[in-house]
Amino acid sequence: MKKSTGTRQFLTAIILIFLLQAIMLTVIFSSFYGICANDIKELGISNMKSQAAMVENYLNRGNNVLWFAAESVEHLMKYDNGNDEILGYLTDATVQMQRQFDINFTGLYGYINGEYIDGSGWVPNDDYDATARSWYTQALGAGGDMVVSEPYVDAQTGEVVISFSQLLSDGKSVLSLDVILTEVQNITENMTMGNMGYGFIVDSSGLVIAHYDKGEIGKNYSDITEWNELLSVVYADTGNENEIVINNVTCTAFSERIVKDWYVVVVANNELLFANLQRQLLFGILMSVGIYLIIVIFCIVSIKRIRAAEKSERESMDQLRQMNMSIIRSLSYAIDAKERYTRGHSQRVAEYSLALAKRMGKSEKEQETIYFAGLLHDVGKIRVPEAVINKPGKLTDEEFDQIRIHPVSGYHILRDISKDERIGYGAKYHHERYDGTGYPNGLMGDNIPEIARIIGVADAYDAMASNRSYRSALPQEVVRQEIEKGRGRQFDPAIADVMLGMIDEDKEYKMCQKQTTDKNILVVDDELMNIKMVGRIFKDIPTIHIISAMNRDETMSELANNDIDLILLDLKMPDIDGFELYKIIREKYNTPVVIMTADKSSDTVQRINELGIDDYLTKPLNKFVTQEMVYGMINYKRDDL
């Protein structure tokens, strides 16, 4: 009887656990499916918007061409140039725009000074009345605004064509440009979302302007019942994506309105769109059921495995976190690599920003975000020429303008990396000033995001407390005076006060650039010509100093008497093999070593790897490869990451 009761209790517990797990899995997988489905749709919207932007940019090119041509014709008309000269201009402009812009820009033409003129050389029939053509009447009705004609199919070529037209200042003359929509069709044919759908472009009347299936071009979908519902949803502009049934198939339609009331539409079959997600979901469900059965049968063993799995997951998360940190730091090092004299700037700004955040009472999560933002605040300098960043003298206005773009470039690089938009704000606004005189937007006071105000103080501090191409780090009292002077002008007063407190506590001026930018490179080679060649490679880099040695004794002497940052070691020397000399060096010194050799055999490369030699260069040395390798070896060590 007791056994039966225990069995019932066990079965009851198993059933209850099963029901609870089923409910839990239903909620989890439903949430997972919803999130992933939304991400897939967001990806579809992004894909569609990208294609729509390509179409719109192409059409805007025609708009710009016509605008420029109209300005030129206006100029000719202003000085009473005859139509012969205007015709000559249109003929030349037609040829030039096909060469420079697009062969599909078929010609400039118009009704000028009471006469039809065509730059493509087409001669109309005697009864041709330009003022009765739609391109003329539409431009006349627009009163000077540029208009785009309804697309039409050329009877001779079968191509879909549109016309850009603009009324000129005399109120009677109109200039037009015909554009074949071949490129628009090419773009549309690529709207497949990885072969899960197809795209097309329609205008507000339902006319198909371009389609994945060329056979659909020229049809009017407003006359086709099965497309009415889709068009009504698209024209309503209720959103970029809508679910709809087309030919008894549930689809998601992604749409975007572009110029002249055209609509880019991408239709994806939901069965294909979510097939991979559904397979993953099914796999997850089956896996969960399997795990449940294992738990029921082997309860104790399963508990141990779960605990082991939890431990492994924690370790994986820690490893992932460390990897993410390494990636971010590597990116910050790549940024600093462009500035020869400011090694470690991003790291120091991140540390100063973190210290400010801690003193301001920010949470650990906020501190982490501010630290990452500090590391990446100058990522936009990737877009700035290295010659401008490292220029030792005063920048020209144009060069300073190039520097001023880096906050905007950094923002657009970072905006999609993290869901926390503050990291991007730190990059974009860290050069704004509290009094509104900063850049790029001239924000004032608390309108500047707080994260940018924090980084702005840390960045300015490190700029003064570190070496620059034109000066060494400033004395601490000078830095303090500048921070004090900038309160309420350049800096948020409250944050500036926190920094002043940090400065006052830093009695030994530890918050400054400690490492020197000068580096000593020891070149070990028995041929003086090779040593001189290395010297020539680095002759224009004042921070790198070449020291030479031609044998073992000279090598060990130079290592004993100088602070050597890197050794370039020749493999073949008369008195000792480079590998043997490397072993001797390693007995006393941890200085990085790069082997120089003309031997490219697999045995040599394998020996280099086996000995743990840091890297090797192939002779004859390439100037730029050598400079880059040396720079990387002396500036960024694995321990830094």
N, C-alpha and C positions, 0 to 999 in steps of 0.2 A: 504494500500500500504506500509506504514511504517512497519507494522507488518510483511508483507511478506518479506521486505528487511531485517529486523532484523532476521527473521527466516533463510533466506538464509545465512546471515553472521554467524549466530550461527552454522548452518549445515556445512558451509565452515570451520569454526574454528574447529568443531568437527572432520571433515574429515582430516583436516591438522594435528590436534593433533594425530589422529589415525595413519596417515601415518608416522609422525615423531616418534611416539612411536613404531610402527612396525619396522622401520629402526633401532631404538635404541635397541629394544629387540633382533632383528636379530644379530646385532653386538655383544651385550653383551652375548647372549646365544651361539653364535658361538665361541666367545673367551672362554667362560666358558667351553663349550664342548671340545674345543681343549686342554685347560689346563688340564682338568680332564682326558681326554683320554690319554694325554701324561703321566700323573701321573700313570694311570692304567698300561700303557705299561712299565713305569719305574719300577713299582712294579713287573710286570711280568718278566722283565729282572733280577731284584734282586732275585726273587724266582728261576729263572732258573740258575743264576750264583751260588746261594747257593747249588743247587742240583749238578751242575757241579763240584763245589769244593769238595763236598762229594765224588763223583766218583773219581776225580783226587787224592784226599788224600788217598783213599783206594788203588788205583793202586800204588801210591808212597810208600805205606807200603810194597808191594811186592818187589818193586825196592830196598828198603832199606834192606829187609831181604836177598835178593840175594847178594847185595853188601857185607854185613857182612859175609855171608857164603863164598863168594869168597875170601875175605881177609883171613879167617881161613884156607881154603884149600890151598891157596898160601903159608901160613906159614908152613903147613904140608909138602908141596912139597919141600919147600926150604931146609928143613932139611932131605930130602930123606926118609920121612916116606912112607911106602908101602901103596898100595891101600887098604889093609885090614883095616889099621888105618883110612884112609880117608873114607872108607865105614862106619866104625863105627861112625865116626863123623857125616856123612850125615844122618845116621839112627837116631841118637840121636837128631840131629838138626831138623829133620822132625817132630819128636814127640813133641819137645819143642815148635816149632813155631806154631803147631796146638793148643797147649794148651795156649800159651801166646798171639798169634796174631789172628789167624783165622783158623777155621777148614777147610776152603775152600782152604788153602795153602796145596795142596795134596802131595807134595813131592819134595825133592831136588835130582837131578840126573845129570849125565854128562858123558862126554868122557874124562877120566883122565888118563894120562900116557899110552895112547894107549889102554885103556880098558873102556867099558861101566860100570858105577856104578850107582845104583839106591837106594836111601835112603828109599824109600817107600816099598822096598822088592819085587818089580815087577821084574820077570825074563823073558827077551825077548827070542824069538825063536833063534835057532842056526844061521839062515840066517839073523838075524837083524844086519844092518850096521848103527851104530850111525852116522858115518861121512856123510852119505847120507841124513840124516834127515834135515828138514828145520831149526830146532832150531840150529843145528850145523853149517850149511852152512851160515846162516844169521849172526851168531856170528862171524864166521871166516871172513866174508866180512866186518864186522864193525870195525875190527882192534883194539879191546879192549874196544869199547864203548858198553854199555848195550843196548840190542835190545829187542823188544817185538814182538812176533810172531803175525801173523794174527789170529784172533779168529777162532776157529773151533768147531764143534759140536761133542762131544764124541759119538762114535757109540754105546757104551754099555750103558752109563748113560743118554744120551740125553742132558747133561749139556754143556753150552758154556764155552770153556776153552781157556786161553792164556798162553803163555810161556815166562818168562823172561830169557834171556840168556846172558852170558858174556864170552868172550875169556880170558883165563888166560895168565900169563906173558910168559909161554913157547911157545906161538904162536900156540899151537896145542890142548891144553886141553880146554874144554868148560864146564861151569857149568850152569845148568838151574833150573828153578822153575816153576811148573805148578800151575795155580790159576784158580779155578772154579769161574765164574762170578755170583754166586748166590746173593751175597751182592749187586753187581751192579744192578742186576735185581730188587732186593727189593727196592733199591733207586729209580729206574726208575718207578716202579709201584706207587710210591707216587708223581710223577710229574703230578698232576692233576689240579693245580691252582684252588683249591676249586671246583672240578668237572666241571670246565669250559673247560677243555682240556685234553690232554694226552701227554706223553713224550716217547721218544725213543732215542737210541744211535746208530749211524751208523759210519762206518769207511770210509776212502777216496774212497773205491771201491764201496760203496753203500750197503755193508753187514750190516744187522740189527743185532747188538750185544745184545741189550736188548730192550724190548718194554713193554709198559703198557699191551698190549695184547700179552700173551706168544705165541700165535699162529703165530705171525709175526716174531719171532726170527728165524734167519737163512735165511730169504728171502733177495734177493738182489734188493733193490729199484731202482738201475740203470737200471734194466731190465723191470721196470714197468713204462709205459708212464706217468701216472697221478702223479708220484712222481719225474719225471725228472726236472721239473721246480723248485720245492722246493729244491732238492739237488743242483742244479746249483747255486741257491741263497745262500744256506748254505756254499757251498764250496768256493764261491767267497769272503767270509769274509767281506761283505760290511757293516755289522752292526749287532747288537745283535737282532734286531727285523725287520721283513719284512712282509708286507701284501701279501697274495697269495690266489688264488682260488684253493681249493681242493675238488673234487667231487661236483662242482657247489656251494660250500659253501665258502664264504669269511672268511678267517682265518688270524690270526697273528701268525707267526712262530718266536719263540725266540730261538736263537742258540748260542752256545759257543764252540770254539775249545779247546780240551784238549789234553792229552798226545797221542803220536803215531798217530796223524792226525785222532783222533776220534772226533765226533761232538755230543754234547748233544742238542737235539731239543725238544722243547715243543710247541705243536700246540694247539691254543685256538680258539674256535669258536667265531667270533666277535659278533654274535648275543647274545651269552651268556656273553661274556666279557664285553660288554657295555650295557647290558640290564638294569641294575640298574641305570646307568647314564642316559640312554634314558628315563626311567620312571621319574627320577627326573627332567629331562629337560622338559618333557611333562607336569609334574605337575607344573613346574615353568611357562610355557607358559600359561596354563589354569588359574593359579593364577593371572598372569599379565593381562589377558583378563578380568577376573572377577573384578580386581581392576580398570581397565579402565572403565568398565560399571558403577561401583559404583561412580567413579569420575564424569562421565557424568550425572548420575541421581542425585547424592547428592553432588554437587560441593563444597559447602561451608563446609558441614560436613566432607567431605573427606579431605579438606585442613587442618582442625583442627586435624583430625586423623593422617594425615601425620606428622604434626608438633609434635604431641604427640609421634608418633612412632620414629621420629628423636631424640627426647629427650630421649626416652627409650633406643634407640640404643647407644646413647652417654654414658648413664649411664651404659649400659651393657659392652661397650668397656672399660670404666673406671674400672668396676668391674673385667673384664677379665684381664686388665693390672695389677690391684692390686693383683689378684690371681696369675698371672704369677710371679710377683715380690715376693710374699710370697713363691711360690714353689721354686724359685731360692734361696731365703734366707734360706729356710728350708734345701735345699741341701747343701748350704755352711755351715750351722750349723752342719749338719750330718758329713761333712768333719772335721770340727774343733773338733767334739765330740771325735774323735780318739786321739787327742792330749790333754792330761790332763792339760798341763800348758799354752796353747795358746788359750784360749777361745776368740772368736771374731777376730781371726787373719784374716780370709777371709774378714770380714766386714771392718776392718781397712785398709787392702790393697786396697779394692775397693774404699774406701773414699779417700785415699791418691792418688790413680790412677786418680780418678775423679778430684781432686784438680789440679793435674799436667796437665790433659787434658784441663781444663778450662784456665789455665795460658798459655798453648801452643796455644790457639785460636781455639780449636776444635769445630765443630758444636755440637748442642744439640744431634743429632742422634749419632755422633761419641762418645760424652761423655757417652751416655747411653750404647753403645756397650762396651766401655772401662770399665765402672762401672760393667757391668755384667761379663765381662772377669775377672775382679779383684775378684769378688765374687767366681768364679768357677775355679780360676787358680790352686788350689790344689786338684781338684776333683779326680785326679789320685791316691791320697793317700788312697783311698778306697781299692786299691789293695795291699797296704803295710801293713805288720803285725803290729798290735797295739803295741806289745812288742818292736819292732824296733823303732817306732815313739817316744815312751815314755821312751826309755832307758836313764837313767840319766848319764851314763858314756860315754866314747868314743866309737864310732861305729867301728866294725871290717870292713875289706874291703868288706866282703860278705854282711854285713848289709848296708853299704853305697851303694853298688850296688843295693840293694833292694829299697833304697830311690831314687836312680837315675832313676828308671823306671817310677816314678809317672808322669813326664811330658808327656811321650809317652802314658801311660794309660789314662791320662786326655784328651789328644788330641782325641783318638779313642772313648772315651765316648761322647765327645762334638761335634764331626765333623758332626753328622747328626741331632743334636738338633736344630740348627739354620742354615738358609741359609747364614748367615754372617760367613764366615770361620775364621774371625779374632778372634772370641771367642776361637775357638780351637787352633789357633796359640798362643794366650796368654798363654794357659796352656802348650803347647808343648815347647815353646822357652824361658820361663821367667827365666830359669837358664843358658841361653847362656851368655857369657861374650863378651864385646866389643872387647877384644883383641884375641878372638877366642879360649880361653882355657876353655869354659864352656861345658855344656852337654845339650841335648843328641847328637847333631850333630856338635858341635864345630864351629858354624857359627861366622862370624867376621863382625864387623862394621854395615853398613847399610844393610847387608844381613840378619840381624836379623829383623823380622817384627817390625815395630814401636810400635805396641801395646804391644809386649813382652818386648821391651826396657823400656817402661813406667812402666809396671807391675814389671819388674825386679828391678827398683829403689825403687818402693813402697814396694815391698816384702822385700828387703834387709833392708830398713829403719825400717819396723815394726819388723823384726827379732832382730834388735838391740834395739829398743825402747819398747820391750815387754819382759815379763818374760819367761824364759826357764827352763827346768828341771834341768839344771846345773848352772843357774845364774839368777839374777834379771835383770830388764831393765837397760841398760847402761846409764850413764849421757849424757845429750844432747850434751855437747862439744865433748865427745868421738864419739858420733854418727856422728856429723858434720865432725870431722876429718877423719872418715872412708869413708864417702861419698866423701869428697874432695880427699882423697888418691885414690879412685876408679875411678875418672874421666879418661876416655880414656883407662882404663884397664878393670875394671868390668862394668862400666856404660858408656852409651852414654854421652859425655861431655855436650851437650846442655840440656839434660834432667836432668843430675846431677846438672847443674847450677840452673835450676828451683827449684829443691828440696832444694838446699842450700839457695835459696831465701826464701822458705817457712820456713825453720828452723830458719833463721835470724829473721823473723817476729814473730815467736812463742816464745815470750819472757818468757812465763810462762810454757813452755814445756808441752803444752796441747796435742800435737801429740804423745801420748804414751799410753801404756796399763794402764788404770786407775783402773779397777776392780782387786781386789785381788782374787787369786785362792783359798784361805782358806775359808772354809764354816763351820758354826756352825749348828749342827743338835740337836734340843731339843727332847729327847725321854721321853714321859710321860707315865709311867706304874707303877702300884702299886707293881709289882713283880720285884725284883732286878735281878732275873735270866733272864727275858726278856730283861732288859736293857743291861746286860752283853752280851747277844746273839747279839744284834744290834752292840755293840762295837766290837765283834769278826768279824762281817761281814765287818766292815770298818777298821779293824786294819792295813791292808796293804795299805791303801790310806792315805798318810800323810796330804793331804789338807782338809780332812774332820775330824772335831772335834766333839765328842759326849758329849753333856751336858744332865744330867738326872734330872727328877723331878718325884715325886711319888704321888703327890696330887695337888689339885687346888692351894693352897697357894704357894707351891714351883714353880709351873708352872708360875704363874703371877710374882713371884719374879725374876725368870730367864729371863723372857721376858723383865722385866724392867731394868735389870742390864747387859744384853748381847745383842749383835746384832745377832739375830737368823735368819737363812736363811730358815729353814724348821722345821716343828713340826711333829713328828711321835706320834700320840695320840691313846692310848689304848681306846677301846670302853667301856669296862666294868671295872669300878673301884669302890671301896667301898664307898668313900665319895661323888662321883659325876659321873653322866653318861657322857660318852665322847661327846655326842651330846650337852648336856647342857654346858659343858666346852668349846666346840667349839663356842657356841653363845657368851659366856663371852669373849673369846679371840677376837672375831670379833668386839666387841664393841670398842676396842682400837687398834688392830693390824691387818694388812693386810698380815701377814706372811702366806705362803702356808701351808696347813694342810693336812696330809695323815692319815686316820683312820687305825688302826691295829685291826683286829677282826677275830675271828674264826667262827663268825656267817655269814653264806653265804645265809641266807634266802632272798627272794625277798623283804620283808618288810624293811629289813635293807638296802639293796642296794637302794631301792626307797627313803628311808629317807636321805641317803647320797646325792643322786642326788637333792632332794628337797631343802636341806640346802645349796647346792652349794659348798660342800666340794670338794677340788681339786682332791682327788683320795683316794683309799683305798688299803691296803695290807691284804692278807689272811694269818692267822696263821695256822701252823707254818711257819715262814718266810723263803722263798727261797733266798739264798745268792745272786744269780745273778739277779733275778727279783728285789730284794730290791735295789741292787746297781744301776741297770739301771734306776729304777723309781726315786730314789733320785737324780741321776745325771741329769736326764731330768728336774726334778722339780726345782733344784737349778741353773741350767745353762740356761734354755730356757723357757722364759715366753711367753704367748700369745701376749703380747704387743710388743715383739721383732719382731714378724712376721708381 
